[in-house]
Amino acid sequence: MKILLIIDDYLPGSIKVGAKMMHELAVEFVARGDQVTVITPDHRVSNRPQMTTLDGVTVCRFRSGEIKNVSKVKRAINETLLSYNAWQAYKKYFKNNRHDLIIYYSPSIFWGGLVMKLKKLWGAPSYLILRDFFPQWVIDNGILSARSPITKYFRFFEWLSYRAADTIAIQSPKNREWFAKTAQTGKPLDVLYNWAANEPVSLSGSHYREAWGLKDKVVYFYGGNIGHAQDMMNIVRLAKNMRAEARAYFVLVGEGDEVGLVRNSIQTEGLINISLMPAVSQGEFKQMLAEFDIGLFTLHRDHTTHNFPGKLLGYMVQHMPILGSINSDNDLKPVIENAGAGLITVNGDDEGLLNNALKLLHDEKSRIQMGENANKLLNEQFSVESAVDKITAFAVGHGVNGISNSEAESAKARSHHATSKLIAKNG
């Protein structure tokens, strides 16, 4: 089976979870005998398209304006041009290299035009992995009005992206329920959890602990986007409430539109139990995960959707217990807590979050057991193998060629078993 993956960010240059997830997906398909091509923008390449190979995956990069860590206006313009620029760069390649299956990842919402062109050219089915309900979360957080012209502009491209899909894969059951009611696309919906390859990094010394003077600390680690959607002040408040705990330390690593706010708040409050670090490479990030103790995440309380942050996968891989704060009624809470993999509170319950943080600080036995449970949960519900099984079952259902009968039956059986187990466990 020849598969095309489309994403706005990819390895090795990217530090984003989505890039890592899609590469692991591609590598698993290659391991099963499939041919995988990735189309991705890169502002660093020349006007000439750049084709390389990474772990058996063909990576096709095309010239694009910057879409990460730039002004909102510049990002909107450059993302709007993604489909056009991709087609112009690789239209000859597309015409001479038919693929059997198209998988595209959102964010970004601007791939619909390219996908529709390729479907018409190849007659191939398309599978949308939807991970960001944009512009809905921007509306929820009061950044844009639901009726503004800018929102309508984004809504059009969102609709185009959905229209191009044969199936839309949502990241949790409650998100699927919410999306079915609000979007009403008429498209088949699937539940596809985020995934990761369970390949933990071995701990080799204590480089970061020694360099940052954290040798005897219990470190709460946050790695990822530091932005409005996360409500990073939630973590700053937690650090402030734990100033009296000499062994507790917070390390935040990443970039985003609230970096300045977090840095200023740390300085204003005079907090010496928290450090804010810039984004690092995937290799450095994994080493940090291997050294530190507790995986930390936060979601803004005003979200109406039920996000499953990809950063949690890295925590699970490294056997880290999870400490989280979520928006109300998010089905992430029962998934994590039913598995005994961590402790979750609703954003706004500062006392509950503090109590959970203190429990993980003082009860080392529970902390270690929750870390083991987190890794077990990864294997059961968030493995890259299960993601590939589910997508392969979709391809079989759409008559895609290049899949052996044994592989097709095996993938369908495993996907059905995983879905049944998920329903039985989480309702």
C-alpha atoms as one frame of an Amber mdcrd trajectory, in Angstrom:
protein
   0.000   0.000   0.000   1.321   3.443  -0.947   0.377   6.033   1.657   0.641
   9.822   1.616   0.819  11.644   4.951   0.177  15.388   5.039   1.149  17.476
   8.067   2.321  21.041   8.663   5.327  20.042  10.797   7.690  17.062  10.723
  10.894  15.569  12.067  13.782  15.920  12.479  13.598  19.695  12.798  10.335
  19.872  14.688   9.838  19.607  18.452   6.046  19.276  18.165   4.208  16.211
  19.431   2.178  15.965  16.215   5.349  15.686  14.141   6.658  12.919  16.363
   3.338  11.049  16.309   3.052  11.159  12.533   6.630   9.977  12.074   6.038
   7.045  14.406   2.870   6.251  12.445   4.827   6.363   9.181   7.599   4.138
  10.550   5.077   1.541  11.750   3.458   1.445   8.301   6.913   0.997   6.725
   7.650  -1.838   9.166   4.522  -3.569   7.858   5.741  -3.370   4.271   3.956
  -0.206   3.113   5.509   2.702   1.209   5.046   6.058   2.921   5.540   9.589
   1.611   5.204  12.704   3.766   4.344  16.148   2.388   5.272  18.980   4.741
   6.138  22.702   4.561   9.486  24.110   5.648  10.399  27.792   5.548  14.095
  26.873   5.627  14.250  25.093   2.260  14.933  26.839  -1.024  12.326  27.345
  -3.730  13.344  23.960  -5.105  11.425  21.057  -3.473  13.543  18.904  -1.182
  13.101  15.123  -1.018  14.916  13.108   1.636  14.546   9.766   3.410  14.144
   9.352   7.169  13.838   5.875   8.707  12.533   4.475   5.426   9.991   7.295
   4.973  10.191   9.589   1.921   9.896  13.178   3.155   8.929  15.843   0.598
   9.440  19.369   1.882   8.200  22.441   0.065   8.916  26.122   0.512   6.462
  27.933   2.765   6.309  31.077   4.826   6.733  30.572   8.563   3.676  29.220
  10.390   5.100  28.651  13.864   5.911  31.337  16.435   5.025  34.253  14.184
   2.283  36.860  14.345  -1.287  35.618  13.999  -1.807  37.548  10.740   1.382
  36.217   9.155   0.554  32.691  10.246  -2.984  32.891   8.824  -1.699  34.086
   5.454   1.051  31.485   5.229  -1.217  28.623   6.315  -3.867  29.665   3.800
  -1.260  29.083   1.070  -0.233  25.597   2.239  -2.356  23.599  -0.198  -1.439
  25.864  -3.128   2.290  25.787  -2.379   2.324  22.018  -1.873   0.558  21.413
  -5.189   2.811  23.815  -7.110   5.937  22.227  -5.681   4.979  18.588  -6.252
   2.252  18.438  -8.908   4.537  16.574 -11.345   5.473  14.109  -8.601   1.818
  13.642  -7.670   0.824  12.957 -11.276   3.559  10.349 -11.704   3.229   8.679
  -8.290  -0.244   7.467  -7.461  -0.908   6.680  -3.790  -3.578   4.352  -2.432
  -4.424   6.222   0.769  -4.258   9.842   1.972  -3.885  10.612   5.680  -3.890
  14.245   6.741  -3.479  15.832  10.144  -5.230  18.867  11.608  -3.996  21.346
  12.716  -3.681  22.818  10.128  -7.221  23.340   8.780  -5.867  24.429   5.386
  -5.177  21.056   3.715  -8.655  20.558   2.247  -7.809  22.000  -1.171  -4.777
  19.760  -1.649  -6.573  16.645  -0.438  -9.502  17.202  -2.814  -7.118  17.604
  -5.756  -5.278  14.400  -4.875  -8.480  12.419  -4.359  -9.659  13.455  -7.813
  -6.258  12.616  -9.324  -5.793   9.224  -7.650  -9.279   8.077  -6.679  -7.862
   7.402  -3.219  -9.779   7.586   0.085  -8.782  10.143   2.704  -8.558   9.875
   6.481  -8.496  13.064   8.541  -6.807  12.870  11.939  -8.490  15.787  13.681
  -6.639  16.992  16.767  -7.613  20.640  17.087 -11.123  22.088  16.849 -10.023
  25.372  15.378 -11.460  28.001  15.373 -13.788  26.711  18.128 -11.219  26.819
  20.933 -10.313  30.400  19.955 -13.978  31.361  20.256 -14.273  29.529  23.599
 -11.379  31.557  24.976 -12.759  34.888  23.802  -9.979  35.567  21.298 -12.415
  35.762  18.370 -16.124  36.438  18.143 -18.222  33.638  16.685 -19.704  36.083
  14.164 -16.610  37.989  13.126 -15.501  37.987   9.449 -12.193  36.395  10.483
 -14.040  33.540  12.167 -16.173  33.015   9.068 -12.994  32.922   6.994 -11.542
  30.183   9.190 -14.872  28.343   9.261 -14.827  28.087   5.470 -11.449  26.352
   5.438 -12.479  24.171   8.355 -15.531  23.087   6.344 -13.336  22.451   3.276
 -11.033  20.261   5.349 -13.965  18.180   6.612 -15.490  17.944   3.158 -12.267
  16.425   1.792 -12.350  13.547   4.309 -13.968  10.151   3.854 -13.673   9.577
   7.602 -12.818  12.012  10.389 -10.898  10.545  13.332 -11.592  12.270  16.665
  -9.315  11.811  19.667 -11.811  10.731  22.355 -15.376   9.424  22.734 -16.740
  12.652  24.245 -15.042  14.702  21.557 -16.699  12.476  18.979 -20.076  13.031
  20.650 -19.530  16.799  20.802 -18.302  16.972  17.202 -21.231  14.929  15.871
 -23.686  17.385  17.433 -21.951  20.642  16.577 -20.155  20.141  13.252 -22.773
  17.961  11.521 -20.459  17.172   8.620 -22.360  14.087   7.523 -19.028  12.241
   7.447 -18.348   8.938   9.243 -16.590   9.560  12.544 -13.968   7.388  14.177
 -12.320   7.505  17.608  -8.548   7.420  17.223  -6.606   8.145  20.385  -3.219
   9.805  20.197  -0.431   7.266  20.041   3.253   6.703  20.721   5.845   4.010
  20.170   6.667   2.523  23.565  10.405   3.074  23.330  11.592   4.631  26.608
  14.981   6.269  26.809  17.388   4.712  29.296  18.488   7.048  32.045  22.167
   7.888  31.559  23.303   9.936  34.526  21.635  13.049  35.908  22.821  15.718
  33.513  19.920  18.128  33.905  19.488  17.577  37.631  23.162  18.309  38.233
  23.326  21.247  35.820  20.268  22.897  37.380  20.919  21.958  41.004  17.949
  19.578  41.246  19.692  16.483  42.550  17.470  16.019  45.618  14.279  17.492
  44.151  11.039  15.887  43.020  10.619  17.526  39.626   7.225  18.322  38.092
   7.907  18.535  34.363   5.842  20.297  31.704   6.949  20.002  28.087   5.011
  21.481  25.168   3.104  24.524  24.048   3.077  27.384  26.523  -0.009  29.142
  25.255  -3.432  30.524  25.963  -5.163  27.203  25.332  -3.221  25.675  28.213
  -3.776  28.467  30.791  -0.179  28.307  32.000  -0.887  30.564  34.959  -2.567
  27.504  36.435   0.888  25.956  36.846   2.425  29.184  38.109  -0.250  29.329
  40.839   0.537  25.734  41.785   4.242  26.530  42.080   3.394  29.563  44.208
   1.199  27.435  46.501   4.056  24.951  46.933   6.791  27.425  47.843   7.021
  25.957  51.335   7.835  22.485  49.949  11.628  22.472  49.731  11.800  19.258
  47.667   9.296  20.345  45.004  10.535  21.953  41.774   8.825  22.802  38.485
  10.499  22.740  35.070   8.580  24.141  32.082  10.033  23.601  28.607   8.508
  24.949  25.418   7.382  27.946  23.445   4.121  29.741  22.774   2.167  32.946
  23.219   2.214  32.869  27.046   5.982  32.554  27.506   6.278  36.246  28.339
   3.344  36.111  30.733   4.771  33.108  32.576   8.280  34.569  32.757   7.015
  37.903  34.086   4.795  36.188  36.652   7.679  34.071  37.947   9.771  37.205
  38.404   6.956  39.268  39.920   6.088  36.555  42.445   9.752  35.925  43.226
   9.343  32.178  42.625  12.561  30.196  43.027  10.953  26.761  42.673  10.189
  27.005  38.970  12.271  27.362  35.781  11.087  28.260  32.288  13.267  26.856
  29.513  13.111  27.320  25.720  12.101  24.471  23.446  14.686  21.729  22.959
  15.338  18.953  20.451  13.463  15.657  20.621  16.591  13.951  21.933  17.028
  16.439  24.778  13.325  16.319  25.545  13.411  12.537  25.932  16.415  12.767
  28.248  14.531  15.246  30.431  11.576  12.885  30.582  13.897  10.085  31.653
  15.388  12.186  34.474  12.361  13.899  35.949   9.597  12.554  38.154   6.058
  13.765  37.366   4.420  14.631  34.033   2.414  17.842  34.275  -0.293  19.271
  32.010  -3.036  21.892  32.079  -5.998  22.794  29.867  -7.924  26.055  29.859
 -11.163  25.860  31.823 -13.225  27.521  29.055 -12.710  24.758  26.480 -15.946
  23.130  25.344 -14.052  20.321  23.624 -12.145  17.475  25.254  -8.511  17.616
  24.283  -6.027  14.822  24.988  -2.625  16.578  25.045  -0.034  14.683  23.071
   2.601  15.445  25.714   0.959  12.825  27.945   2.250  10.113  25.619   5.843
  11.047  26.344   5.105  10.885  30.059   3.557   7.441  29.658   6.494   6.128
  27.637   8.878   7.112  30.437   6.740   5.634  33.221   5.894   9.049  34.686
   2.782   9.565  36.837   0.496  12.250  35.433  -0.659  15.351  37.301  -3.277
  17.266  35.357  -5.830  20.062  35.341  -8.620  19.924  32.761 -11.742  21.654
  31.541 -15.021  20.477  33.050 -16.396  17.071  31.999 -13.317  16.161  29.954
 -13.241  12.379  29.502  -9.496  12.395  30.022 -10.086  12.273  33.794 -11.715
   8.801  33.909  -9.228   7.422  31.378  -6.238   8.431  33.503  -7.702   7.824
  36.948  -9.453   4.519  36.149  -6.075   3.209  35.018  -4.405   4.485  38.211
  -2.011   6.455  35.995  -2.288   9.850  37.656  -4.387  12.449  39.439  -6.666
  14.920  37.631  -8.633  17.978  38.784 -10.822  20.527  37.031  -9.116  23.834
  36.246 -10.094  26.316  38.948  -9.859  23.803  41.780  -6.500  25.100  42.987
  -6.807  23.354  46.342  -7.516  19.991  44.724  -4.573  20.402  42.332  -2.329
  21.326  45.275  -3.442  18.289  47.280  -2.770  15.987  44.336   0.664  17.539
  43.821   1.468  17.059  47.514   0.382  13.418  47.395   2.746  12.719  44.511
   5.490  14.622  46.305   5.300  12.749  49.601   4.105   9.275  48.560   6.962
   7.850  46.529   5.417   4.377  46.390   2.204   5.702  44.792   4.234   7.881
  42.454   6.186   4.907  41.139   3.099   2.689  40.825   1.190   5.371  38.911
   4.141   5.651  36.533   4.021   1.919  35.859   0.262   2.128  35.331   0.740
   5.009  32.889   3.025   2.881  30.743   0.555   0.012  30.875  -2.214   2.374
  29.742  -0.061   3.434  26.803   0.246  -0.168  25.647  -3.468  -0.842  26.064
  -5.013   2.236  24.454  -2.397   4.587  22.988   0.057   2.423  21.066   1.146
   3.255  17.531   0.312  -0.339  16.556  -3.354   0.173  17.470  -3.455   3.425
  15.480  -2.082   1.695  12.386  -4.529  -1.190  12.857  -7.465   1.212  12.902
  -6.333   3.133   9.819  -5.599  -0.120   7.978  -9.126  -1.315   8.790 -10.432
   1.940   7.271  -8.354   1.339   4.133  -9.682  -2.222   3.825 -13.226  -0.935
   4.129 -12.593   1.442   1.230 -11.164  -1.229  -1.047  -7.566  -0.009  -0.978
  -5.185  -2.260  -2.891  -1.870  -3.536  -1.607  -3.122  -5.038   1.660  -2.806
  -8.785   2.049  -5.874 -10.724   3.195  -4.104 -11.885   6.347  -2.994  -8.348
   7.217  -6.479  -7.001   6.550  -8.198  -9.590   8.720  -5.620  -9.187  11.475
  -5.939  -5.391  11.502  -9.740  -5.521  11.548  -9.741  -8.059  14.367  -7.262
  -6.096  16.495  -9.079  -2.824  15.850 -12.431  -4.361  16.776 -10.971  -5.909
  19.924  -9.378  -2.605  20.991 -12.634  -0.699  20.397 -14.687  -3.237  22.348
 -12.199  -3.126  25.214 -12.290   0.668  25.212 -16.099   0.769  25.360 -16.185
  -1.820  28.144 -13.561   0.046  30.179 -14.688   3.634  29.757 -18.349   3.344
  28.855
